[in-house]
Amino acid sequence: MPDMIKVSAQSLTTAVAGAIAGVVRDHGRADVQAIGASAVNQAVKAIAIAHGYLEDDRLDIYCLPAFVEVQIGGQERTAIRFAVEVLAEEGEDDEYDEDWEEDDEEESAGDSAEVEGEDQ
Amino acid sequence: MPDMIKVSAQSLTTAVAGAIAGVVRDHGRADVQAIGASAVNQAVKAIAIAHGYLEDDRLDIYCLPAFVEVQIGGQERTAIRFAVEVLAEEGEDDEYDEDWEEDDEEESAGDSAEVEGEDQ
C-alpha cells in the first residue's frame, strides 16, 4: 500500500505530479489528499500534469474524488481524497495491476510520497 | 454532444452534481469546466456528490482533468476541464455508451446544463 500523497496550497504542481507518476508506475494507483480550495486546485492541476507524464509509459490515469473526514491537530476536517487509477488499456492483459504488485521495483515506491511546498 | 457544465465559485455543489448526473444519464458522459481555485474546488465536490447520485443507476463515474485555454471577455484564461465518464461495468455490454445515445430520453439532456450560483 503506497503512502498517501498530501497536497497543500503551497505544493508545487509539478513536484506533486512527479510524486503521483512515481507511485502510479510502482503501484498501479495512487491516493492524493487535499484540504481546502487552494490545495484541491493544486491537486487537480497535478493530476492533469501527471496524466501527461504517464502517457509516455502508456498509462492512462483517471481520478475519482471523494470526501473523507481526517483528524488534524485534534480537529476533524473534511478533505478531498482523489483515487488515481489506471484505465485498462485496449488489448492489455486484465491482470495488469497484479503484475505491477509483483514487480521487482516495488520497494522504490511511496517512501517520499508526501509533497509539501516548503520542501521544494 | 451535451453542453459544457460551467462551474463558478458561487455554484451550489448539489445543483452542479444534479446537472452532471442528468447529463451522464442521458449522454454517458459530461464535460465540466471551472476557472480559478474556488470554482475548481466546487467542481470536484460536485463530481464526488454526482458519483453518489449515479451509483443508484449503476453508473460508476470517474473524471480526467485537463488544462484548456478559453476566451472570456476578450481575455485568454486557463480553465480546468473535467471529462466525466463512466467506467465499463463488469459483465456489462461494451456497447453500453452507444445504447445510451439511442435512448428515447436523449432530448431531455443538456439544455439546462449551465449551473451558476445566482440561479439557485
gemmi code that builds the backbone of each chain (N, CA, C; Angstrom):
import gemmi

chains = {
    "A": [
        ("MET", (0.853, -1.203, 0.000), (0.000, 0.000, 0.000), (0.885, 1.248, 0.000)),
        ("PRO", (0.825, 2.068, -1.069), (1.666, 3.266, -1.112), (1.174, 4.312, -0.122)),
        ("ASP", (2.082, 5.209, 0.274), (1.698, 6.317, 1.140), (0.720, 7.242, 0.437)),
        ("MET", (-0.083, 7.922, 1.250), (-0.943, 8.988, 0.746), (-0.082, 10.172, 0.287)),
        ("ILE", (-0.392, 10.734, -0.866), (0.286, 11.953, -1.316), (-0.532, 13.142, -0.811)),
        ("LYS", (0.035, 13.885, 0.139), (-0.697, 15.005, 0.731), (-0.306, 16.301, 0.028)),
        ("VAL", (-1.311, 17.028, -0.414), (-1.082, 18.248, -1.187), (-1.545, 19.447, -0.362)),
        ("SER", (-0.687, 20.464, -0.280), (-1.082, 21.698, 0.400), (-1.249, 22.814, -0.629)),
        ("ALA", (-1.755, 23.958, -0.158), (-1.927, 25.111, -1.048), (-0.587, 25.570, -1.616)),
        ("GLN", (0.506, 25.279, -0.885), (1.837, 25.721, -1.320), (2.578, 24.666, -2.140)),
        ("SER", (1.987, 23.488, -2.293), (2.665, 22.422, -3.055), (2.894, 22.862, -4.498)),
        ("LEU", (4.047, 22.520, -5.023), (4.322, 22.770, -6.439), (3.645, 21.687, -7.272)),
        ("THR", (2.861, 22.127, -8.264), (2.087, 21.141, -9.027), (2.986, 20.133, -9.741)),
        ("THR", (4.123, 20.587, -10.262), (4.993, 19.653, -10.984), (5.636, 18.643, -10.027)),
        ("ALA", (5.940, 19.086, -8.791), (6.504, 18.153, -7.802), (5.466, 17.110, -7.408)),
        ("VAL", (4.235, 17.559, -7.191), (3.166, 16.611, -6.848), (2.930, 15.660, -8.026)),
        ("ALA", (2.936, 16.213, -9.239), (2.723, 15.384, -10.435), (3.802, 14.306, -10.544)),
        ("GLY", (5.049, 14.682, -10.234), (6.135, 13.702, -10.259), (5.925, 12.607, -9.230)),
        ("ALA", (5.449, 12.998, -8.037), (5.171, 12.004, -6.991), (4.056, 11.062, -7.425)),
        ("ILE", (2.982, 11.631, -7.996), (1.861, 10.801, -8.465), (2.353, 9.814, -9.523)),
        ("ALA", (3.120, 10.333, -10.480), (3.600, 9.474, -11.568), (4.459, 8.342, -11.021)),
        ("GLY", (5.325, 8.659, -10.055), (6.191, 7.635, -9.478), (5.411, 6.546, -8.762)),
        ("VAL", (4.432, 6.969, -7.954), (3.644, 5.992, -7.198), (2.797, 5.145, -8.153)),
        ("VAL", (2.221, 5.781, -9.185), (1.397, 5.022, -10.142), (2.259, 4.017, -10.908)),
        ("ARG", (3.475, 4.435, -11.292), (4.356, 3.493, -12.001), (4.665, 2.277, -11.133)),
        ("ASP", (4.866, 2.501, -9.830), (5.298, 1.411, -8.948), (4.142, 0.582, -8.419)),
        ("HIS", (2.997, 1.224, -8.199), (1.883, 0.529, -7.521), (0.626, 0.397, -8.392)),
        ("GLY", (0.616, 1.051, -9.558), (-0.566, 0.962, -10.415), (-1.685, 1.901, -10.004)),
        ("ARG", (-1.518, 2.598, -8.882), (-2.512, 3.561, -8.419), (-1.866, 4.483, -7.397)),
        ("ALA", (-2.566, 5.574, -7.055), (-2.077, 6.491, -6.024), (-3.279, 7.141, -5.347)),
        ("ASP", (-3.093, 7.545, -4.099), (-4.107, 8.326, -3.395), (-3.543, 9.705, -3.114)),
        ("VAL", (-4.333, 10.726, -3.430), (-3.917, 12.120, -3.278), (-4.940, 12.812, -2.389)),
        ("GLN", (-4.468, 13.504, -1.358), (-5.389, 14.135, -0.413), (-5.130, 15.630, -0.313)),
        ("ALA", (-6.202, 16.413, -0.257), (-6.080, 17.866, -0.170), (-7.191, 18.412, 0.720)),
        ("ILE", (-6.857, 19.452, 1.480), (-7.844, 20.108, 2.342), (-7.894, 21.584, 1.957)),
        ("GLY", (-9.064, 22.064, 1.591), (-9.225, 23.467, 1.226), (-9.142, 23.679, -0.273)),
        ("ALA", (-9.790, 24.762, -0.727), (-9.923, 25.005, -2.166), (-8.574, 25.125, -2.869)),
        ("SER", (-7.624, 25.836, -2.261), (-6.339, 26.036, -2.933), (-5.581, 24.729, -3.083)),
        ("ALA", (-5.629, 23.906, -2.035), (-4.937, 22.615, -2.098), (-5.617, 21.684, -3.096)),
        ("VAL", (-6.960, 21.705, -3.117), (-7.691, 20.873, -4.076), (-7.335, 21.291, -5.503)),
        ("ASN", (-7.255, 22.601, -5.719), (-6.887, 23.122, -7.042), (-5.488, 22.653, -7.449)),
        ("GLN", (-4.537, 22.705, -6.517), (-3.178, 22.238, -6.821), (-3.181, 20.737, -7.141)),
        ("ALA", (-3.990, 19.979, -6.384), (-4.057, 18.529, -6.613), (-4.604, 18.216, -8.003)),
        ("VAL", (-5.651, 18.949, -8.393), (-6.267, 18.717, -9.704), (-5.267, 19.031, -10.829)),
        ("LYS", (-4.568, 20.156, -10.684), (-3.582, 20.519, -11.705), (-2.469, 19.473, -11.765)),
        ("ALA", (-2.064, 18.991, -10.584), (-1.005, 17.974, -10.542), (-1.452, 16.685, -11.238)),
        ("ILE", (-2.713, 16.308, -11.055), (-3.214, 15.088, -11.711), (-3.224, 15.279, -13.233)),
        ("ALA", (-3.618, 16.478, -13.684), (-3.612, 16.756, -15.125), (-2.187, 16.669, -15.680)),
        ("ILE", (-1.223, 17.200, -14.926), (0.176, 17.156, -15.369), (0.694, 15.714, -15.347)),
        ("ALA", (0.359, 14.977, -14.276), (0.805, 13.580, -14.155), (0.261, 12.734, -15.310)),
        ("HIS", (-0.940, 13.072, -15.776), (-1.514, 12.355, -16.926), (-0.583, 12.453, -18.132)),
        ("GLY", (-0.029, 13.635, -18.322), (0.928, 13.824, -19.416), (2.209, 13.037, -19.191)),
        ("TYR", (2.720, 13.071, -17.948), (3.953, 12.324, -17.636), (3.771, 10.832, -17.930)),
        ("LEU", (2.585, 10.309, -17.595), (2.383, 8.855, -17.649), (1.960, 8.360, -19.030)),
        ("GLU", (1.585, 9.314, -19.916), (1.244, 8.902, -21.274), (2.421, 8.214, -21.947)),
        ("ASP", (3.636, 8.699, -21.638), (4.831, 8.101, -22.238), (5.011, 6.654, -21.803)),
        ("ASP", (4.478, 6.316, -20.639), (4.551, 4.937, -20.128), (3.332, 4.124, -20.545)),
        ("ARG", (2.502, 4.696, -21.411), (1.258, 4.051, -21.845), (0.348, 3.744, -20.653)),
        ("LEU", (0.384, 4.635, -19.659), (-0.510, 4.521, -18.505), (-1.502, 5.676, -18.580)),
        ("ASP", (-2.779, 5.330, -18.763), (-3.821, 6.347, -18.928), (-4.558, 6.486, -17.593)),
        ("ILE", (-4.181, 7.525, -16.815), (-4.777, 7.649, -15.480), (-6.076, 8.433, -15.501)),
        ("TYR", (-6.896, 8.151, -14.514), (-8.095, 8.931, -14.249), (-8.185, 9.070, -12.738)),
        ("CYS", (-9.133, 9.861, -12.257), (-9.263, 10.009, -10.810), (-10.722, 10.005, -10.396)),
        ("LEU", (-10.931, 9.624, -9.149), (-12.252, 9.681, -8.544), (-12.129, 10.429, -7.222)),
        ("PRO", (-12.734, 11.631, -7.133), (-12.671, 12.368, -5.866), (-13.754, 11.893, -4.898)),
        ("ALA", (-13.412, 11.895, -3.615), (-14.379, 11.534, -2.578), (-14.103, 12.362, -1.331)),
        ("PHE", (-15.130, 12.576, -0.531), (-14.968, 13.269, 0.747), (-14.467, 12.285, 1.791)),
        ("VAL", (-13.496, 12.718, 2.591), (-13.070, 11.909, 3.739), (-12.895, 12.834, 4.938)),
        ("GLU", (-13.220, 12.315, 6.130), (-13.003, 13.061, 7.372), (-11.629, 12.699, 7.907)),
        ("VAL", (-10.824, 13.712, 8.204), (-9.482, 13.454, 8.742), (-9.299, 14.259, 10.028)),
        ("GLN", (-8.456, 13.751, 10.920), (-8.120, 14.435, 12.172), (-6.818, 15.198, 11.969)),
        ("ILE", (-6.874, 16.517, 12.151), (-5.645, 17.325, 12.058), (-5.552, 18.193, 13.303)),
        ("GLY", (-4.514, 17.955, 14.105), (-4.334, 18.713, 15.346), (-5.541, 18.595, 16.266)),
        ("GLY", (-6.116, 17.392, 16.325), (-7.250, 17.154, 17.216), (-8.581, 17.625, 16.661)),
        ("GLN", (-8.557, 18.284, 15.492), (-9.810, 18.770, 14.889), (-10.187, 17.919, 13.688)),
        ("GLU", (-11.474, 17.730, 13.508), (-11.946, 16.984, 12.350), (-12.108, 17.941, 11.161)),
        ("ARG", (-11.483, 17.581, 10.060), (-11.585, 18.385, 8.843), (-12.082, 17.488, 7.699)),
        ("THR", (-12.784, 18.112, 6.766), (-13.211, 17.370, 5.582), (-12.180, 17.565, 4.477)),
        ("ALA", (-11.594, 16.480, 4.047), (-10.609, 16.514, 2.970), (-11.231, 15.932, 1.708)),
        ("ILE", (-10.592, 16.243, 0.586), (-10.924, 15.563, -0.665), (-9.809, 14.565, -0.939)),
        ("ARG", (-10.189, 13.304, -1.126), (-9.212, 12.291, -1.484), (-9.487, 11.843, -2.922)),
        ("PHE", (-8.445, 11.947, -3.756), (-8.536, 11.523, -5.150), (-7.906, 10.141, -5.280)),
        ("ALA", (-8.699, 9.167, -5.653), (-8.140, 7.869, -6.033), (-7.698, 7.987, -7.484)),
        ("VAL", (-6.382, 7.889, -7.707), (-5.841, 7.976, -9.068), (-5.558, 6.555, -9.538)),
        ("GLU", (-6.223, 6.153, -10.600), (-6.079, 4.774, -11.070), (-5.782, 4.758, -12.562)),
        ("VAL", (-5.467, 3.587, -13.062), (-5.078, 3.432, -14.468), (-6.209, 2.761, -15.225)),
        ("LEU", (-6.651, 3.411, -16.298), (-7.660, 2.793, -17.166), (-7.072, 1.560, -17.821)),
        ("ALA", (-7.863, 0.488, -17.891), (-7.411, -0.708, -18.602), (-7.189, -0.337, -20.059)),
        ("GLU", (-6.038, -0.729, -20.586), (-5.739, -0.405, -21.982), (-6.360, -1.427, -22.910)),
        ("GLU", (-6.677, -0.970, -24.105), (-7.210, -1.892, -25.104), (-6.170, -2.955, -25.430)),
        ("GLY", (-6.619, -4.206, -25.402), (-5.728, -5.298, -25.748), (-4.754, -5.665, -24.650)),
        ("GLU", (-4.866, -4.955, -23.511), (-3.951, -5.229, -22.404), (-4.507, -6.373, -21.566)),
        ("ASP", (-3.593, -7.114, -20.951), (-3.998, -8.201, -20.050), (-4.760, -7.615, -18.864)),
        ("ASP", (-5.872, -8.272, -18.491), (-6.682, -7.788, -17.378), (-5.955, -7.839, -16.044)),
        ("GLU", (-4.915, -8.677, -15.947), (-4.215, -8.810, -14.674), (-3.027, -7.869, -14.567)),
        ("TYR", (-3.062, -6.832, -15.356), (-2.018, -5.825, -15.403), (-1.647, -5.292, -14.023)),
        ("ASP", (-2.664, -4.902, -13.230), (-2.399, -4.333, -11.910), (-1.651, -5.326, -11.019)),
        ("GLU", (-2.070, -6.583, -11.072), (-1.416, -7.568, -10.219), (0.030, -7.773, -10.639)),
        ("ASP", (0.290, -7.690, -11.926), (1.671, -7.795, -12.379), (2.527, -6.700, -11.753)),
        ("TRP", (1.957, -5.512, -11.653), (2.703, -4.412, -11.040), (3.109, -4.752, -9.613)),
        ("GLU", (2.165, -5.319, -8.861), (2.446, -5.599, -7.455), (3.624, -6.549, -7.303)),
        ("GLU", (3.825, -7.401, -8.301), (4.901, -8.378, -8.218), (6.213, -7.844, -8.774)),
        ("ASP", (6.177, -6.589, -9.187), (7.350, -6.030, -9.858), (8.530, -5.898, -8.884)),
        ("ASP", (9.728, -6.143, -9.387), (10.931, -6.050, -8.553), (11.173, -4.649, -8.010)),
        ("GLU", (10.659, -3.657, -8.730), (10.957, -2.274, -8.343), (10.021, -1.751, -7.268)),
        ("GLU", (9.175, -2.615, -6.740), (8.142, -2.124, -5.826), (8.726, -1.352, -4.657)),
        ("GLU", (9.861, -1.799, -4.147), (10.395, -1.174, -2.939), (10.827, 0.277, -3.154)),
        ("SER", (10.960, 0.700, -4.391), (11.382, 2.083, -4.636), (10.238, 3.070, -4.507)),
        ("ALA", (9.037, 2.592, -4.226), (7.860, 3.462, -4.264), (7.507, 4.048, -2.919)),
        ("GLY", (6.806, 5.158, -2.980), (5.964, 5.572, -1.865), (6.674, 6.260, -0.718)),
        ("ASP", (7.932, 5.936, -0.435), (8.538, 6.420, 0.793), (8.649, 7.940, 0.835)),
        ("SER", (8.782, 8.567, -0.319), (8.884, 10.024, -0.324), (7.641, 10.626, -0.970)),
        ("ALA", (6.499, 10.030, -0.651), (5.285, 10.417, -1.358), (4.687, 11.724, -0.843)),
        ("GLU", (5.072, 12.143, 0.345), (4.464, 13.361, 0.877), (5.149, 14.582, 0.274)),
        ("VAL", (4.353, 15.435, -0.343), (4.909, 16.592, -1.039), (4.332, 17.852, -0.420)),
        ("GLU", (5.124, 18.549, 0.319), (4.685, 19.821, 0.890), (5.509, 20.933, 0.263)),
        ("GLY", (4.901, 22.092, 0.152), (5.547, 23.192, -0.548), (6.895, 23.575, 0.027)),
        ("GLU", (7.014, 23.530, 1.361), (8.241, 24.011, 1.983), (9.438, 23.115, 1.703)),
        ("ASP", (9.182, 21.907, 1.235), (10.281, 21.002, 0.912), (10.862, 21.270, -0.469)),
        ("GLN", (10.165, 22.038, -1.251), (10.558, 22.195, -2.656), (11.269, 23.513, -2.853)),
    ],
    "B": [
        ("MET", (-23.891, 15.884, -28.723), (-22.867, 16.485, -27.849), (-23.545, 17.340, -26.781)),
        ("PRO", (-23.439, 16.940, -25.507), (-24.080, 17.733, -24.445), (-23.351, 19.052, -24.217)),
        ("ASP", (-24.076, 20.015, -23.647), (-23.451, 21.283, -23.304), (-22.388, 21.095, -22.223)),
        ("MET", (-21.431, 22.013, -22.234), (-20.454, 22.104, -21.161), (-21.148, 22.551, -19.877)),
        ("ILE", (-20.851, 21.918, -18.764), (-21.350, 22.368, -17.464), (-20.307, 23.322, -16.882)),
        ("LYS", (-20.682, 24.604, -16.802), (-19.737, 25.615, -16.310), (-19.962, 25.860, -14.826)),
        ("VAL", (-18.900, 25.756, -14.066), (-18.989, 25.880, -12.612), (-18.277, 27.158, -12.186)),
        ("SER", (-18.938, 27.940, -11.335), (-18.301, 29.137, -10.779), (-18.046, 28.927, -9.288)),
        ("ALA", (-17.340, 29.884, -8.704), (-17.064, 29.806, -7.265), (-18.351, 29.830, -6.454)),
        ("GLN", (-19.405, 30.425, -7.022), (-20.675, 30.536, -6.313), (-21.643, 29.390, -6.616)),
        ("SER", (-21.260, 28.489, -7.513), (-22.159, 27.385, -7.859), (-22.428, 26.515, -6.634)),
        ("LEU", (-23.675, 26.076, -6.496), (-24.017, 25.127, -5.437), (-23.583, 23.739, -5.878)),
        ("THR", (-22.833, 23.066, -5.004), (-22.289, 21.759, -5.399), (-23.396, 20.754, -5.717)),
        ("THR", (-24.479, 20.779, -4.951), (-25.541, 19.806, -5.209), (-26.251, 20.089, -6.536)),
        ("ALA", (-26.381, 21.371, -6.877), (-27.003, 21.725, -8.162), (-26.120, 21.277, -9.321)),
        ("VAL", (-24.808, 21.513, -9.185), (-23.878, 21.063, -10.228), (-23.884, 19.538, -10.311)),
        ("ALA", (-23.914, 18.887, -9.150), (-23.935, 17.414, -9.129), (-25.176, 16.885, -9.845)),
        ("GLY", (-26.307, 17.551, -9.636), (-27.533, 17.142, -10.313), (-27.423, 17.298, -11.820)),
        ("ALA", (-26.796, 18.398, -12.241), (-26.600, 18.623, -13.680), (-25.684, 17.561, -14.270)),
        ("ILE", (-24.580, 17.254, -13.557), (-23.650, 16.223, -14.040), (-24.376, 14.888, -14.162)),
        ("ALA", (-25.123, 14.528, -13.115), (-25.820, 13.239, -13.122), (-26.806, 13.165, -14.288)),
        ("GLY", (-27.536, 14.264, -14.537), (-28.505, 14.275, -15.629), (-27.847, 14.101, -16.985)),
        ("VAL", (-26.750, 14.838, -17.194), (-26.068, 14.751, -18.495), (-25.445, 13.364, -18.677)),
        ("VAL", (-24.859, 12.810, -17.610), (-24.255, 11.474, -17.720), (-25.326, 10.427, -17.998)),
        ("ARG", (-26.481, 10.537, -17.335), (-27.555, 9.572, -17.592), (-27.990, 9.608, -19.056)),
        ("ASP", (-28.038, 10.821, -19.617), (-28.562, 10.970, -20.975), (-27.515, 10.740, -22.066)),
        ("HIS", (-26.270, 11.103, -21.758), (-25.240, 11.071, -22.803), (-24.097, 10.106, -22.516)),
        ("GLY", (-24.068, 9.530, -21.298), (-22.992, 8.606, -20.963), (-21.704, 9.291, -20.550)),
        ("ARG", (-21.682, 10.637, -20.620), (-20.505, 11.406, -20.223), (-20.908, 12.861, -20.034)),
        ("ALA", (-20.027, 13.644, -19.431), (-20.270, 15.079, -19.267), (-18.933, 15.806, -19.239)),
        ("ASP", (-18.946, 17.071, -19.630), (-17.768, 17.924, -19.504), (-18.083, 19.032, -18.516)),
        ("VAL", (-17.174, 19.239, -17.568), (-17.351, 20.229, -16.512), (-16.166, 21.180, -16.563)),
        ("GLN", (-16.437, 22.481, -16.587), (-15.356, 23.458, -16.720), (-15.360, 24.444, -15.561)),
        ("ALA", (-14.185, 24.749, -15.047), (-14.057, 25.684, -13.926), (-12.808, 26.528, -14.108)),
        ("ILE", (-12.896, 27.796, -13.696), (-11.748, 28.700, -13.750), (-11.493, 29.240, -12.354)),
        ("GLY", (-10.302, 29.035, -11.846), (-9.944, 29.517, -10.521), (-10.125, 28.448, -9.458)),
        ("ALA", (-9.350, 28.608, -8.353), (-9.297, 27.573, -7.319), (-10.667, 27.298, -6.702)),
        ("SER", (-11.438, 28.340, -6.417), (-12.727, 28.126, -5.752), (-13.688, 27.367, -6.655)),
        ("ALA", (-13.693, 27.725, -7.931), (-14.573, 27.044, -8.881), (-14.133, 25.596, -9.097)),
        ("VAL", (-12.827, 25.375, -9.175), (-12.312, 24.008, -9.333), (-12.708, 23.164, -8.127)),
        ("ASN", (-12.598, 23.766, -6.938), (-12.981, 23.059, -5.706), (-14.462, 22.687, -5.739)),
        ("GLN", (-15.315, 23.618, -6.157), (-16.750, 23.319, -6.245), (-17.013, 22.208, -7.267)),
        ("ALA", (-16.285, 22.248, -8.373), (-16.470, 21.227, -9.408), (-16.088, 19.842, -8.887)),
        ("VAL", (-14.966, 19.773, -8.160), (-14.501, 18.483, -7.619), (-15.528, 17.935, -6.625)),
        ("LYS", (-16.025, 18.810, -5.747), (-17.021, 18.352, -4.771), (-18.286, 17.880, -5.491)),
        ("ALA", (-18.670, 18.608, -6.532), (-19.869, 18.225, -7.290), (-19.697, 16.857, -7.945)),
        ("ILE", (-18.503, 16.577, -8.458), (-18.254, 15.279, -9.089), (-18.336, 14.165, -8.042)),
        ("ALA", (-17.789, 14.432, -6.839), (-17.873, 13.439, -5.758), (-19.339, 13.173, -5.391)),
        ("ILE", (-20.139, 14.235, -5.328), (-21.564, 14.076, -4.987), (-22.293, 13.341, -6.119)),
        ("ALA", (-21.991, 13.730, -7.363), (-22.642, 13.089, -8.516), (-22.324, 11.595, -8.558)),
        ("HIS", (-21.120, 11.227, -8.119), (-20.770, 9.802, -8.061), (-21.768, 9.045, -7.192)),
        ("GLY", (-22.143, 9.652, -6.063), (-23.144, 9.032, -5.197), (-24.510, 8.961, -5.862)),
        ("TYR", (-24.906, 10.065, -6.536), (-26.207, 10.083, -7.226), (-26.294, 8.961, -8.260)),
        ("LEU", (-25.181, 8.732, -8.966), (-25.222, 7.818, -10.116), (-24.997, 6.362, -9.721)),
        ("GLU", (-24.552, 6.142, -8.485), (-24.396, 4.751, -8.026), (-25.722, 4.009, -8.082)),
        ("ASP", (-26.816, 4.736, -7.773), (-28.143, 4.105, -7.803), (-28.518, 3.656, -9.211)),
        ("ASP", (-27.938, 4.295, -10.218), (-28.191, 3.931, -11.616), (-27.146, 2.935, -12.128)),
        ("ARG", (-26.306, 2.434, -11.205), (-25.226, 1.517, -11.573), (-24.290, 2.153, -12.611)),
        ("LEU", (-24.095, 3.468, -12.476), (-23.138, 4.172, -13.330), (-21.977, 4.627, -12.443)),
        ("ASP", (-20.791, 4.081, -12.698), (-19.616, 4.365, -11.880), (-18.764, 5.405, -12.611)),
        ("ILE", (-18.908, 6.683, -12.219), (-18.198, 7.730, -12.956), (-16.787, 7.955, -12.424)),
        ("TYR", (-15.951, 8.452, -13.311), (-14.621, 8.922, -12.936), (-14.388, 10.206, -13.718)),
        ("CYS", (-13.288, 10.892, -13.432), (-13.020, 12.114, -14.194), (-11.559, 12.213, -14.563)),
        ("LEU", (-11.319, 12.960, -15.612), (-9.959, 13.268, -16.032), (-9.849, 14.776, -16.216)),
        ("PRO", (-9.069, 15.447, -15.347), (-8.898, 16.891, -15.501), (-7.843, 17.224, -16.542)),
        ("ALA", (-8.069, 18.320, -17.265), (-7.094, 18.786, -18.256), (-7.139, 20.306, -18.307)),
        ("PHE", (-6.026, 20.903, -18.690), (-5.966, 22.347, -18.878), (-6.541, 22.699, -20.244)),
        ("VAL", (-7.353, 23.753, -20.289), (-7.811, 24.267, -21.578), (-7.735, 25.796, -21.546)),
        ("GLU", (-7.413, 26.383, -22.687), (-7.397, 27.844, -22.798), (-8.763, 28.293, -23.298)),
        ("VAL", (-9.374, 29.247, -22.598), (-10.684, 29.750, -23.014), (-10.634, 31.271, -23.109)),
        ("GLN", (-11.485, 31.810, -23.978), (-11.602, 33.257, -24.137), (-12.774, 33.741, -23.296)),
        ("ILE", (-12.508, 34.658, -22.374), (-13.582, 35.235, -21.556), (-13.424, 36.748, -21.577)),
        ("GLY", (-14.411, 37.427, -22.151), (-14.355, 38.883, -22.244), (-13.124, 39.368, -22.996)),
        ("GLY", (-12.758, 38.627, -24.043), (-11.622, 39.017, -24.864), (-10.275, 38.646, -24.275)),
        ("GLN", (-10.284, 38.089, -23.036), (-9.029, 37.684, -22.408), (-8.891, 36.177, -22.408)),
        ("GLU", (-7.656, 35.711, -22.565), (-7.418, 34.275, -22.517), (-7.199, 33.836, -21.073)),
        ("ARG", (-7.968, 32.854, -20.643), (-7.831, 32.319, -19.280), (-7.574, 30.825, -19.377)),
        ("THR", (-6.845, 30.317, -18.396), (-6.645, 28.871, -18.320), (-7.718, 28.270, -17.425)),
        ("ALA", (-8.504, 27.397, -17.988), (-9.557, 26.705, -17.236), (-9.145, 25.251, -17.004)),
        ("ILE", (-9.800, 24.640, -16.034), (-9.693, 23.188, -15.868), (-10.968, 22.578, -16.419)),
        ("ARG", (-10.817, 21.640, -17.331), (-11.971, 20.927, -17.863), (-11.895, 19.466, -17.401)),
        ("PHE", (-12.974, 19.031, -16.747), (-13.054, 17.657, -16.264), (-13.909, 16.851, -17.247)),
        ("ALA", (-13.302, 15.864, -17.869), (-14.091, 14.902, -18.649), (-14.623, 13.873, -17.656)),
        ("VAL", (-15.950, 13.843, -17.492), (-16.580, 12.881, -16.578), (-17.121, 11.739, -17.422)),
        ("GLU", (-16.624, 10.548, -17.166), (-17.016, 9.402, -17.982), (-17.437, 8.243, -17.087)),
        ("VAL", (-17.972, 7.213, -17.706), (-18.492, 6.061, -16.965), (-17.553, 4.884, -17.149)),
        ("LEU", (-17.115, 4.323, -16.032), (-16.290, 3.112, -16.091), (-17.123, 1.972, -16.640)),
        ("ALA", (-16.523, 1.164, -17.514), (-17.216, -0.036, -18.006), (-17.487, -0.942, -16.825)),
        ("GLU", (-18.726, -1.402, -16.718), (-19.077, -2.273, -15.599), (-18.701, -3.706, -15.903)),
        ("GLU", (-18.403, -4.446, -14.856), (-18.095, -5.866, -15.023), (-19.321, -6.579, -15.571)),
        ("GLY", (-19.087, -7.369, -16.625), (-20.188, -8.148, -17.183), (-21.141, -7.331, -18.030)),
        ("GLU", (-20.842, -6.046, -18.141), (-21.726, -5.174, -18.918), (-21.320, -5.223, -20.393)),
        ("ASP", (-22.310, -5.013, -21.260), (-22.040, -4.968, -22.696), (-21.117, -3.791, -23.003)),
        ("ASP", (-20.113, -4.033, -23.846), (-19.159, -2.984, -24.181), (-19.804, -1.832, -24.940)),
        ("GLU", (-20.967, -2.087, -25.549), (-21.603, -1.043, -26.354), (-22.608, -0.223, -25.555)),
        ("TYR", (-22.453, -0.284, -24.240), (-23.309, 0.417, -23.300), (-23.500, 1.903, -23.650)),
        ("ASP", (-22.383, 2.604, -23.892), (-22.459, 4.029, -24.184), (-23.288, 4.300, -25.436)),
        ("GLU", (-23.089, 3.451, -26.438), (-23.820, 3.672, -27.682), (-25.318, 3.451, -27.477)),
        ("ASP", (-25.644, 2.497, -26.615), (-27.052, 2.275, -26.295), (-27.673, 3.544, -25.711)),
        ("TRP", (-26.912, 4.203, -24.841), (-27.416, 5.449, -24.254), (-27.758, 6.468, -25.321)),
        ("GLU", (-26.881, 6.575, -26.304), (-27.091, 7.597, -27.328), (-28.408, 7.393, -28.076)),
        ("GLU", (-28.839, 6.127, -28.135), (-30.062, 5.830, -28.869), (-31.300, 5.906, -27.976)),
        ("ASP", (-31.083, 6.284, -26.719), (-32.183, 6.254, -25.750), (-33.237, 7.310, -26.098)),
        ("ASP", (-34.502, 6.965, -25.865), (-35.606, 7.874, -26.158), (-35.541, 9.173, -25.357)),
        ("GLU", (-34.909, 9.102, -24.185), (-34.922, 10.266, -23.306), (-33.843, 11.279, -23.648)),
        ("GLU", (-33.149, 11.056, -24.744), (-31.988, 11.908, -25.018), (-32.341, 13.392, -25.052)),
        ("GLU", (-33.514, 13.712, -25.561), (-33.857, 15.125, -25.745), (-33.987, 15.892, -24.434)),
        ("SER", (-34.091, 15.171, -23.320), (-34.226, 15.874, -22.043), (-32.889, 16.370, -21.496)),
        ("ALA", (-31.807, 16.087, -22.213), (-30.475, 16.372, -21.657), (-29.927, 17.719, -22.082)),
        ("GLY", (-29.032, 18.225, -21.268), (-28.056, 19.211, -21.739), (-28.544, 20.639, -21.828)),
        ("ASP", (-29.813, 20.853, -22.108), (-30.248, 22.207, -22.409), (-30.077, 23.146, -21.222)),
        ("SER", (-30.199, 22.610, -20.009), (-30.048, 23.465, -18.835), (-28.789, 23.082, -18.075)),
        ("ALA", (-27.747, 22.793, -18.839), (-26.544, 22.260, -18.210), (-25.716, 23.331, -17.517)),
        ("GLU", (-25.918, 24.576, -17.828), (-25.094, 25.610, -17.194), (-25.650, 25.934, -15.805)),
        ("VAL", (-24.793, 25.776, -14.816), (-25.234, 25.962, -13.436), (-24.434, 27.086, -12.812)),
        ("GLU", (-25.061, 28.194, -12.609), (-24.408, 29.308, -11.925), (-25.106, 29.514, -10.590)),
        ("GLY", (-24.330, 30.002, -9.635), (-24.851, 30.118, -8.279), (-26.084, 30.999, -8.183)),
        ("GLU", (-26.144, 32.048, -8.969), (-27.235, 33.006, -8.828), (-28.587, 32.439, -9.286)),
        ("ASP", (-28.538, 31.336, -9.997), (-29.786, 30.727, -10.442), (-30.416, 29.849, -9.373)),
        ("GLN", (-29.648, 29.553, -8.340), (-30.125, 28.579, -7.355), (-30.622, 29.266, -6.093)),
    ],
}
model = gemmi.Model(1)
for chain_id, residues in chains.items():
    chain = gemmi.Chain(chain_id)
    for i, (resn, *xyz) in enumerate(residues, 1):
        res = gemmi.Residue()
        res.name, res.seqid = resn, gemmi.SeqId(i, " ")
        for name, pos in zip(("N", "CA", "C"), xyz):
            atom = gemmi.Atom()
            atom.name, atom.element = name, gemmi.Element(name[0])
            atom.pos, atom.b_iso = gemmi.Position(*pos), 0.0
            res.add_atom(atom)
        chain.add_residue(res)
    model.add_chain(chain)
structure = gemmi.Structure()
structure.add_model(model)
structure.setup_entities()
